[in-house]
Amino acid sequence: MAATAAATIGFPQAYLEGKEVKETSSLATELCRHFYTQGWVSGTGGSITMKVHDASIPKPDQLIIMSPSGVQKERMQPEDMYILSPNGSIISAPSPKPYPNKPPKCTDCAPLFMKNRRLSLGKRLRKLGYKAYEMRNAGAVIHSHGMESCLVTMLKPQAKEFRITHMEMIKGIQGHGYYDELVVPIIENTAYENELTDSLTKAIEAYPKATAVLVRNHGVYIWGDSWIHAKTQAECYHYLFDAAIKLHQLGLDAATPDHGPIRRHVHSQNHISTKLSVKSGVKDSQNQTEPPRRCIVLDIEGTTTPITFVTDVLFPYARENVGKHLNLTYDTAETQEDIKLLRSQVEEDLRQGLAGAVPIPHADEGKEKVIAAVVSNVEAMIKADRKITALKELQGHIWRTGFECNELKSVVFEDVAEALEKWHSSGIKVYIYSSGSRLAQRLLFGNTNYGDLRKYLSGFFDTTIGNKKESKSYKEITETLGVDDPSEILFVTDVYQEATAAKTAGLEAIISIRPGNASLPENHGFKTVTSFSQI
């Protein structure tokens, strides 16, 4: 390779010729060949970039290996790779090859050569991969031109998102499970680099759970913590894109839990489809038109489920079985992660002087002491009704055992199952937002007195998205659901402060009046319902 002044930015020539850089260059070459066979980098399109992993260097400061532009990816060698600094400037470039090979190009990915220059779309897109490094601390970024990633953006030419749910391969995408809805933003092609850069930046900011961005009629960017993570997710994304295309060809909707027929607008004087009725608004009891809504987000406790079930059944079960659960599962990675989260939370509680918090010793002090301390803290947290992720994660795992052993059966109000089915058949997507973990939510709705209701639900939100009494949490939900306006989301809860927070974020909010719920302030200003049949 023809080296530049690498030492001036902290990387001596010996490091550039060292083991870590050489191994990463060889790996990038191998992956390009593999991606070629997958159809992701054919016709010289697409690329792979990855960090040079070195435990002695912080990840943001690691070098980047990048495949060159406009070359045959399946014929590349390690010496054909560019070496870039953490900020994208070229440290080392490959030497030109004899005719008919094209000269190596990397001006499309070096910011110092990009300023005030208009480039072709393929070149500009290559640079955009750096946004994943800057904003998501990625370890690798794959830019694919795979046919699936191109066609899937054409299914709905006006759509700004790709959506799919209830597919096994969704589990391969970071932060998602089988029952979750996977949402990938779609950005448009543009003639100018700065416009495309801006749209990609906005998409990454607006979709914090996303690990990919589609570019309409072009391809997809996929990133991960490492090259393995990026590659695995890329395989899952392409599978899901292909599945959505084939479902669409069959007239089926990939974005609904049951993958039922695609609902189309029916225009006639005598018939308007259910979907049009929903979108055009409905009359309430005062003959006033309610706003159209695409989504309904439901609280659980006091809204879909009696408060007494949570306070008199679930909480006592978790409290009484926490010691047993920890003893049986102590050596599993899941339980060790639960203990780690609780230890971190307790350390913060001790700093703040919270009552009931006792230090959790480290593992080398013995299993019995660790479990005893965890049990003590959990009992105090449950008694104080703490809405914290560390507690909710452990409770969810304890409840999972209870449901699997048929020691628990969840309860929902009698109007809930019928309403969920009605909304689902009307094309309205229903989500859950609860302080309980997503696992606990899935367990509750999967084991109700009316059967498994998860088929009517499109996704689950918990406190990892934010506190339920803070408006920013509902803004985050709005961005995730991708509606055109927050008012297209109806939030139903029994808690006045939550309804207020949702309203502040622009959502419509209704307060649920159920037996055992807390009283509301006078002149609270919200519409109330005693049954979902009134919505």
Long-range contacts (C-beta under 8 A, 24 or more apart in sequence): 1-79, 1-83, 1-92, 1-93, 1-94, 1-95, 2-92, 2-93, 2-94, 2-95, 3-91, 3-92, 4-90, 4-91, 4-92, 4-93, 6-83, 6-91, 6-92, 9-85, 9-89, 9-91, 11-63, 11-85, 11-91, 16-83, 16-91, 16-92, 20-52, 20-53, 20-54, 21-52, 21-63, 21-65, 21-83, 22-78, 24-50, 24-51, 24-52, 24-53, 24-65, 25-65, 25-78, 25-79, 25-81, 25-83, 26-78, 27-227, 28-65, 28-66, 28-67, 28-78, 28-81, 29-76, 29-77, 29-78, 29-80, 29-81, 31-227, 31-231, 32-67, 32-73, 32-74, 32-76, 33-73, 33-74, 33-76, 35-73, 35-142, 35-144, 36-73, 36-74, 37-74, 38-146, 38-238, 39-146, 39-147, 40-142, 40-144, 40-145, 40-146, 40-234, 40-238, 41-73, 41-144, 41-145, 42-145, 43-145, 44-69, 44-70, 44-71, 44-72, 44-73, 45-122, 45-145, 45-219, 46-73, 46-142, 46-143, 46-144, 46-145, 46-146, 46-219, 47-126, 47-129, 47-142, 47-143, 48-140, 48-141, 48-142, 48-143, 48-227, 49-84, 49-109, 49-129, 49-140, 49-141, 50-139, 50-140, 50-141, 50-227, 50-230, 51-133, 51-138, 51-139, 51-140, 53-139, 53-226, 59-137, 59-139, 60-86, 60-137, 61-86, 62-86, 63-91, 64-88, 64-133, 66-106, 66-109, 68-94, 68-104, 68-105, 68-106, 69-105, 69-106, 69-108, 69-109, 69-122, 69-123, 69-126, 70-102, 70-105, 70-122, 71-101, 71-102, 71-104, 80-104, 82-106, 82-109, 84-109, 84-110, 86-133, 87-111, 88-127, 88-130, 114-193, 117-193, 118-192, 118-193, 119-193, 121-189, 121-196, 121-218, 124-193, 124-196, 124-197, 125-196, 125-215, 125-218, 125-219, 125-221, 127-193, 127-197, 128-196, 128-197, 128-200, 128-221, 129-221, 129-223, 131-197, 131-200, 131-201, 131-204, 132-204, 132-221, 132-223, 133-223, 135-201, 135-204, 135-205, 136-204, 136-211, 136-223, 137-225, 138-223, 138-224, 138-225, 138-230, 139-224, 139-225, 139-226, 139-227, 139-229, 139-230, 140-223, 140-224, 140-226, 140-227, 140-229, 140-230, 140-231, 141-221, 141-222, 141-223, 141-230, 142-221, 142-222, 142-223, 142-230, 142-231, 142-234, 143-219, 143-220, 143-221, 144-219, 144-220, 144-222, 144-234, 144-238, 145-218, 145-219, 146-219, 146-220, 146-238, 146-241, 148-238, 148-241, 148-242, 148-245, 149-214, 149-219, 149-220, 149-237, 149-238, 149-241, 150-217, 150-218, 150-219, 151-241, 151-245, 152-214, 152-241, 152-244, 152-245, 153-186, 153-214, 153-215, 153-216, 153-217, 154-216, 154-217, 155-244, 155-245, 155-248, 159-186, 160-185, 160-186, 160-482, 161-185, 161-186, 161-482, 162-186, 162-214, 162-241, 162-244, 163-254, 163-255, 163-482, 164-240, 164-243, 164-244, 164-254, 164-255, 165-254, 165-255, 165-256, 165-257, 165-458, 165-459, 166-257, 166-258, 166-259, 166-455, 167-240, 167-243, 167-254, 169-236, 169-239, 169-240, 169-243, 170-236, 170-240, 172-232, 172-233, 172-235, 172-236, 173-211, 173-233, 173-236, 173-237, 174-211, 174-224, 174-229, 174-233, 175-209, 176-209, 177-438, 177-442, 179-257, 179-442, 179-454, 179-457, 179-459, 179-460, 180-438, 180-459, 180-460, 181-255, 181-429, 181-458, 181-459, 182-240, 183-207, 183-209, 183-210, 183-480, 183-481, 183-482, 184-210, 184-212, 184-213, 184-214, 184-220, 184-237, 185-210, 185-213, 185-214, 185-482, 186-213, 186-214, 186-215, 186-216, 187-213, 187-214, 187-215, 187-216, 188-215, 188-216, 189-215, 189-216, 189-217, 189-218, 206-479, 207-479, 207-480, 208-476, 208-479, 208-480, 209-480, 212-237, 255-429, 255-458, 256-424, 256-429, 256-458, 257-424, 257-454, 257-455, 257-456, 257-457, 257-458, 258-424, 258-455, 263-427, 274-425, 274-426, 274-427, 275-426, 275-427, 277-426, 278-426, 278-427, 278-428, 284-527, 290-508, 291-487, 291-488, 291-508, 292-488, 293-428, 293-487, 293-488, 293-489, 293-490, 293-508, 294-428, 294-429, 294-481, 294-483, 294-488, 294-489, 295-428, 295-429, 295-430, 295-431, 295-458, 295-481, 295-483, 295-488, 295-489, 295-490, 296-423, 296-428, 296-429, 296-430, 296-431, 296-489, 296-490, 296-491, 296-492, 296-535, 297-430, 297-431, 297-432, 297-433, 297-461, 297-477, 297-489, 297-490, 297-491, 297-492, 297-507, 298-430, 298-431, 298-432, 298-433, 298-491, 298-492, 298-493, 299-432, 299-433, 299-434, 299-468, 299-491, 299-492, 299-493, 299-494, 299-495, 299-498, 299-512, 300-432, 300-434, 300-436, 300-441, 300-444, 301-434, 301-435, 301-494, 302-493, 302-494, 302-495, 302-512, 302-514, 302-516, 302-517, 302-518, 303-492, 303-493, 303-494, 303-512, 303-514, 304-412, 304-413, 304-416, 304-432, 305-410, 305-411, 305-412, 305-413, 305-444, 306-411, 306-413, 306-514, 306-515, 306-516, 307-494, 307-514, 307-516, 307-517, 308-516, 309-410, 309-411, 313-408, 313-411, 314-395, 314-399, 314-408, 315-382, 317-398, 317-399, 317-402, 317-407, 317-408, 318-378, 318-382, 318-394, 318-395, 318-398, 318-399, 319-378, 319-379, 319-382, 321-398, 321-401, 321-402, 322-374, 322-375, 322-378, 322-379, 322-394, 322-398, 323-371, 323-375, 325-397, 325-398, 325-401, 326-371, 326-374, 326-375, 327-371, 329-397, 330-367, 330-371, 334-397, 335-397, 338-390, 338-393, 338-394, 338-397, 339-370, 339-374, 341-389, 341-390, 341-393, 341-394, 342-374, 342-377, 342-378, 342-390, 342-391, 342-394, 344-390, 345-388, 345-390, 345-391, 346-377, 355-380, 356-380, 356-381, 356-383, 356-384, 387-435, 387-463, 387-467, 387-468, 388-463, 389-437, 389-462, 389-463, 389-464, 392-435, 392-436, 392-437, 392-440, 392-462, 392-463, 393-437, 393-439, 395-436, 395-437, 395-440, 396-436, 396-437, 396-438, 396-439, 396-440, 396-443, 397-439, 399-440, 399-443, 400-439, 400-443, 403-443, 403-446, 403-447, 408-447, 409-447, 409-448, 409-449, 410-443, 410-444, 410-445, 410-447, 410-448, 410-449, 411-448, 411-449, 412-445, 412-448, 412-449, 412-450, 412-453, 413-514, 413-531, 413-532, 415-531, 415-532, 415-533, 416-450, 416-453, 416-532, 417-448, 417-450, 417-451, 417-453, 418-532, 418-533, 419-532, 419-533, 419-535, 420-453, 420-456, 420-457, 421-456, 423-456, 424-455, 424-456, 429-458, 429-459, 429-481, 430-456, 430-457, 430-458, 431-457, 431-458, 431-459, 431-460, 431-461, 431-477, 431-481, 432-457, 432-459, 432-460, 432-461, 433-460, 433-461, 433-462, 433-465, 433-468, 433-477, 433-491, 434-460, 434-461, 434-462, 435-462, 435-463, 435-468, 436-462, 437-462, 438-462, 468-493, 468-495, 468-498, 468-501, 469-495, 469-497, 469-498, 469-501, 470-501, 471-501, 471-502, 471-504, 471-505, 472-505, 473-501, 473-505, 474-501, 474-502, 474-504, 474-505, 474-506, 474-507, 475-505, 475-506, 478-505, 478-506, 478-507, 490-535, 492-529, 492-532, 492-535, 494-518, 496-520, 496-521, 496-524, 496-526, 499-526, 510-535
